Amino acid sequence: MDKETYEKQRPFAGEKKPSMLRRCVGHDYTERQMYMVTMVTEGRRPLLGTLVGNNEATARIELSELGKAVEEEWWACAQHHPEIEVIALQIMPDHMHGILYVREKMEKPLGMALRGFKQSCNKQFRSIILKQEVQSVALATQQTIPRSQQTQPTQQTTPRSQQTQPTQQTIQRTPHDDRSHGLLFARGYNDKLLLRAGQLEVWKAYLHDNPRRLFVKRQHPELFRVKFGLQFGSQTYSALGNRFLLSHPLRRQVQCSRRLTEEQIKAQISEALSAAKQGAVHVSPAISQGEKAIMRALLDAGHPLIFLEENGLTPYSKPSNALFQACARGQLLILAPWEHQNEQALITRDKCLLLNNLTKEICS
């Protein structure tokens, strides 16, 4: 949607709710651009494959019959739309990530091509999954009927209009009469735009690392499950990570002036590392450059940390890169005092002050 249309329709759209599925307002989805696209299965059903492997190094996804069909449909996007180059794909049990490159201007927006991909996947879903489920229901129904009653009756005792058959309507588990549901994939999708140098390599690494990350999360489910409504002190938080860090006897605030010189920051890093070796858990929203440098040094050294996050957490939030590994080791806790928002905006001075006050409260 272009920005002018968006502004005209906004007064009639009601309250704007956080969503990971909203398109970038003002962006022309017909122009040359590279995207990372994420789609999840309806109800997060693990229909596309299974995680296999005994450790992080061997973790991989073994695709189901449906997963293989989805893989073929994704790579076929370039055949249906020559303007599109398919760069990468990672299929997970209940979602998929793919990278696309729109090489030249398209007649219709990219969303139309992705709609076609979804429709092709729905055909595969009907052919593979619904057929299997119809057969399963029919078999289960037959097994519940006593053997003596399984012979064909000479006279029909039940009116045909009252007989139930295992149709697609009885198989589907979600109501398709409202627009929040899809068939194989849930309605909508998430897209990220390539905006800076090096971002493509980061995307590719993320896709490749997904099976390993899933393996780690399944080994430590309690550390990667978002907790909502966590009350601590005067504030209610959403939390991700090791909540026992809040009960650690020594919690130390990291707060630095923006005016600190590099030498002063190095001195504070040394002091923080020394305190961490004595058992301190450091707490900070990491707003200033000095705070970021100190928390990064502590993270790299493997010390436990509590981060205060300005943006809220969603049920599927997860830390990235080194924070992910710290979370798996039980050395990280992320606390978010406010709800999640999609819009990226500069943090206000009032929020900075409030985050610092909350940090002080946590440490006291």
C-alpha positions in Angstrom: 0.0 0.0 0.0 1.4 3.4 -1.0 1.7 6.0 1.8 -1.0 8.3 0.3 -3.6 5.5 0.3 -2.5 4.4 3.8 -3.0 8.0 5.2 -6.5 8.2 3.6 -7.6 4.9 5.0 -6.0 5.2 8.4 -8.9 7.1 10.1 -11.3 4.2 9.3 -9.0 1.4 10.2 -9.6 1.4 14.0 -7.0 0.9 16.6 -3.6 -0.2 15.2 -2.5 -3.4 16.7 1.1 -4.8 16.7 1.5 -7.3 13.9 4.5 -9.2 12.4 2.5 -9.5 9.1 2.1 -5.8 8.2 3.7 -4.7 4.9 6.1 -1.8 4.7 4.0 1.4 4.2 5.2 3.4 1.2 7.4 0.7 -0.2 6.9 -0.3 -3.9 6.7 -4.1 -3.9 7.0 -4.1 -7.7 10.5 -2.6 -7.8 13.9 -4.3 -7.6 14.5 -5.5 -4.0 15.7 -8.4 -2.0 13.4 -9.9 0.7 13.5 -12.5 3.4 10.0 -14.0 3.7 8.7 -16.1 6.6 5.4 -18.1 6.5 4.0 -20.3 9.4 1.7 -23.2 9.1 -1.9 -22.7 10.2 -2.0 -23.4 13.9 1.8 -24.0 13.9 1.2 -27.6 13.0 4.5 -29.4 12.4 3.5 -30.7 8.9 6.6 -29.9 6.9 9.3 -32.0 8.6 11.0 -33.4 11.6 14.1 -32.3 13.5 16.7 -35.1 13.5 20.2 -35.4 14.9 21.7 -36.2 18.3 23.5 -32.9 18.9 23.9 -29.3 17.7 26.4 -30.2 15.0 24.1 -32.9 13.4 20.8 -31.2 13.8 18.8 -31.0 10.5 15.3 -31.1 9.2 14.1 -34.2 7.6 11.3 -33.1 5.2 7.9 -34.8 5.1 6.2 -35.6 1.8 4.4 -32.2 2.1 7.6 -30.4 3.1 9.3 -31.7 -0.1 6.3 -30.6 -2.2 6.6 -27.1 -0.6 10.3 -27.0 -1.3 9.6 -27.8 -5.0 6.9 -25.1 -5.2 9.3 -22.5 -3.7 12.1 -23.1 -6.2 9.5 -23.1 -9.0 8.6 -19.5 -8.2 11.2 -18.3 -10.7 9.6 -20.4 -13.4 6.2 -18.7 -12.9 7.7 -15.2 -12.4 10.9 -14.7 -14.4 11.5 -11.3 -12.6 12.1 -13.3 -9.4 15.3 -15.1 -8.5 15.1 -17.6 -5.6 18.1 -17.2 -3.4 17.6 -19.5 -0.4 15.1 -21.6 1.5 15.0 -23.2 5.0 12.0 -25.3 5.8 11.3 -26.0 9.5 8.6 -28.3 11.0 6.0 -25.5 11.3 7.3 -22.6 9.3 9.7 -21.7 6.4 12.1 -18.9 5.6 13.0 -18.0 2.1 15.1 -15.3 0.4 13.9 -13.8 -2.9 15.4 -11.2 -5.3 13.1 -9.2 -7.5 15.6 -8.5 -10.3 13.4 -6.2 -12.4 10.2 -4.3 -12.1 7.1 -6.6 -11.9 3.7 -5.9 -13.3 2.0 -6.8 -10.0 3.4 -6.6 -6.5 5.4 -9.4 -5.0 2.5 -10.3 -2.8 0.6 -11.7 -5.8 3.4 -14.1 -6.6 3.5 -15.2 -2.9 -0.2 -15.7 -3.0 0.2 -18.0 -6.0 2.9 -19.9 -4.1 0.5 -20.4 -1.2 -2.3 -21.6 -3.5 0.0 -24.1 -5.1 1.0 -25.3 -1.6 -2.7 -25.6 -0.6 -3.2 -27.9 -3.6 -0.4 -30.1 -2.3 -1.9 -29.9 1.2 -5.3 -31.2 -0.1 -3.6 -33.9 -2.1 -1.4 -35.2 0.7 -2.6 -34.2 4.2 -6.4 -34.0 3.8 -6.4 -37.3 1.9 -4.5 -39.0 4.6 -6.7 -37.6 7.3 -9.9 -38.7 5.5 -8.5 -42.2 5.3 -7.5 -42.1 8.9 -11.0 -41.0 10.1 -12.6 -43.6 7.9 -10.4 -46.3 9.3 -11.0 -45.2 12.9 -14.8 -45.1 12.3 -14.7 -48.6 10.9 -12.7 -49.9 13.8 -15.2 -48.6 16.3 -18.1 -50.5 14.7 -18.5 -54.1 16.1 -17.5 -56.7 13.5 -21.0 -58.2 13.5 -22.3 -54.8 12.3 -19.7 -54.2 9.6 -21.6 -56.3 7.0 -23.7 -54.4 4.5 -27.3 -54.2 5.7 -30.0 -55.5 3.4 -32.2 -52.5 4.4 -31.0 -49.0 5.0 -32.0 -48.0 8.5 -30.6 -44.5 8.6 -31.8 -41.8 6.2 -29.1 -40.8 3.8 -29.4 -37.1 4.9 -28.4 -38.1 8.4 -25.4 -40.2 7.5 -22.0 -38.6 8.2 -19.1 -39.0 5.9 -15.5 -38.0 6.6 -15.4 -35.0 4.3 -12.9 -32.2 4.2 -15.3 -30.1 6.3 -15.1 -32.6 9.2 -11.3 -32.9 8.9 -10.2 -29.3 8.9 -9.4 -28.1 12.4 -9.7 -24.4 11.9 -12.7 -22.2 10.8 -12.0 -20.9 7.4 -14.9 -18.5 7.4 -12.8 -15.7 9.0 -9.8 -14.1 7.4 -7.4 -14.9 10.2 -7.0 -18.5 9.1 -5.4 -20.2 6.0 -5.2 -23.7 4.9 -1.6 -25.0 4.9 0.0 -21.6 5.8 -1.7 -19.1 8.1 -2.9 -16.0 6.3 -0.3 -13.3 5.7 3.5 -13.5 6.0 6.4 -11.6 7.3 8.9 -9.9 5.0 12.2 -8.1 5.7 13.8 -5.7 3.2 17.5 -5.9 2.4 18.7 -2.4 3.3 22.4 -2.5 4.1 25.7 -4.2 3.1 26.3 -7.6 4.7 22.6 -8.2 5.5 22.3 -10.9 2.9 25.1 -12.9 4.5 23.4 -12.5 7.9 20.1 -13.8 6.5 21.8 -16.8 4.9 23.6 -17.7 8.1 20.3 -17.3 10.1 18.5 -19.7 7.7 21.3 -22.3 7.9 21.5 -22.1 11.7 17.7 -22.6 12.2 17.8 -26.4 12.8 20.6 -26.0 15.4 18.7 -23.3 17.2 15.6 -25.5 17.3 17.6 -28.3 18.7 19.0 -26.0 21.5 15.5 -24.6 22.3 14.1 -28.2 22.6 17.0 -29.0 25.0 16.1 -26.0 27.2 12.5 -25.2 26.6 12.0 -23.4 29.9 14.7 -20.9 29.0 13.2 -20.0 25.6 9.5 -19.8 26.6 8.3 -16.2 27.0 6.6 -15.5 30.3 4.0 -12.7 30.4 2.7 -10.9 33.4 5.9 -11.3 35.5 5.6 -9.0 38.5 8.8 -7.7 40.0 8.9 -4.6 42.2 6.5 -2.0 40.9 6.5 -3.2 37.3 5.0 -6.0 35.3 7.3 -7.5 32.6 7.3 -10.0 29.8 10.4 -12.1 30.3 12.6 -14.5 28.3 15.5 -16.5 29.7 16.6 -17.5 33.2 14.2 -15.8 35.6 16.2 -17.1 38.6 18.7 -14.4 37.9 16.2 -12.0 39.5 16.8 -13.8 42.8 20.6 -13.6 42.6 21.9 -11.9 45.8 24.2 -9.5 44.0 22.7 -7.5 41.1 24.7 -4.6 39.8 23.4 -1.7 37.6 25.3 -0.7 34.5 24.7 3.0 33.8 27.1 5.3 31.9 27.1 8.9 30.9 27.2 9.6 27.1 30.1 11.9 27.8 32.5 9.2 28.9 35.8 9.0 27.0 37.1 5.7 25.6 39.6 5.4 28.4 36.8 5.9 31.0 34.7 3.2 29.3 37.6 0.8 29.3 38.0 1.5 33.0 34.4 0.7 33.7 34.6 -2.5 31.6 37.5 -3.6 33.8 35.6 -2.8 36.9 32.5 -4.7 35.7 34.5 -7.8 34.7 36.1 -7.8 38.1 32.7 -7.6 39.8 31.3 -10.3 37.6 34.1 -12.6 38.6 33.0 -12.1 42.2 29.5 -13.3 41.3 27.7 -10.1 40.3 24.8 -10.2 37.8 24.8 -7.0 35.7 21.6 -5.3 34.8 21.1 -2.6 32.1 19.0 -1.4 29.1 22.3 -0.8 27.3 21.3 2.6 25.9 24.5 4.6 25.8 27.6 3.5 23.9 29.4 2.9 27.2 26.6 0.7 28.5 26.6 -1.3 25.3 30.4 -1.8 25.4 30.3 -3.0 29.0 27.4 -5.4 28.5 29.1 -6.7 25.3 32.3 -7.3 27.2 30.5 -9.2 29.9 28.6 -11.2 27.4 31.7 -12.2 25.5 33.3 -13.3 28.8 30.4 -15.5 29.6 29.0 -13.7 32.6 25.2 -13.6 33.5 23.3 -10.6 32.4 19.8 -9.0 32.7 18.8 -6.8 29.7 15.9 -4.4 29.9 14.3 -4.3 26.4 12.4 -1.2 25.3 10.2 -3.1 22.8 8.0 -5.8 24.1 8.2 -9.6 23.6 5.9 -11.7 21.5 5.1 -15.4 22.1 7.7 -16.3 19.5 10.4 -13.8 20.4 13.9 -15.3 20.7 17.3 -13.8 21.2 19.8 -13.8 18.4 23.5 -14.6 17.9 25.5 -14.5 21.0 22.5 -13.8 23.2 20.9 -17.0 22.0 23.9 -19.0 23.3 23.9 -17.1 26.6 20.2 -17.9 27.0 20.9 -21.6 26.4 23.5 -21.5 29.1 21.1 -19.9 31.5 23.1 -16.7 31.7 20.6 -14.3 30.2 17.3 -12.8 31.1 15.5 -10.3 28.9 12.8 -8.1 30.6 10.4 -5.9 28.6 8.1 -3.6 30.6 6.0 -2.6 27.6 4.0 -4.3 24.8 5.6 -5.2 21.5 5.5 -2.6 18.7 6.4 -3.2 15.1 7.4 0.4 14.3 11.0 1.2 14.8 11.4 4.5 16.5 14.1 6.4 18.4 13.8 5.8 22.1 12.6 8.9 24.0 14.3 10.5 26.9 11.4 9.7 29.2 11.7 6.1 28.3 15.4 6.1 28.9 14.9 7.6 32.3 12.2 5.1 33.2 14.3 2.1 32.0 17.2 3.4 34.2 14.8 3.7 37.2 13.5 0.2 36.6 17.1 -1.1 36.4 17.9 0.6 39.7 14.8 -1.0 41.3 15.8 -4.4 40.1 19.3 -4.1 41.5 18.0 -2.9 44.9 
